[in-house]
Amino acid sequence: DLRGAWNAREGRRGRVTVDAPGRDRRLLFLAATSKDAATTEAMLSPLGIHLHVCRMFEDLLQEVKRGAGAILLPEEAASTAHNAALRAVLASQPPWSDLPVLILTRPGADSAESGEAVRMLGNVTLLERPVRLSTLVTVVRTALRARERQYQIREHLAERTRAEESLRLADRRKDE
């Protein structure tokens, strides 16, 4: 059972493979083991998927606050406490944000943890292990594209706010 050992696994920080401006487009991966981290990075990085490995759940929460395109985590990390903590972080994001969460489940995908994650976190996709590489890549790319559309909405809203402010300023100058 990984739940009890989750925070005890390697306390060092994962390495970021993108620069600071790219944080919003990276896949955050909570790896249960160093082998999981290395294997996942070896599979996804050559395909252009920017991966940031988090070794502890608390690291994942901090990295979500810094920016992410999607989250990938094993079902074993989807405990009630972790779901609540992640939900709190997600709830603090702007209204346009709906960060995709991808959960790697045990065969059957009908555990209490995964069901609770779907109910609590909203934008969740369940992937039954073992997952084929092509399926994982497709789902990750789809999640990142959906997040990119959210960023386009963010930019549109910001542009709209700037235009409204510009019009208000022009009206004030006209009235003076």
Disulfide bonds with the S-S distance in Angstrom:
none
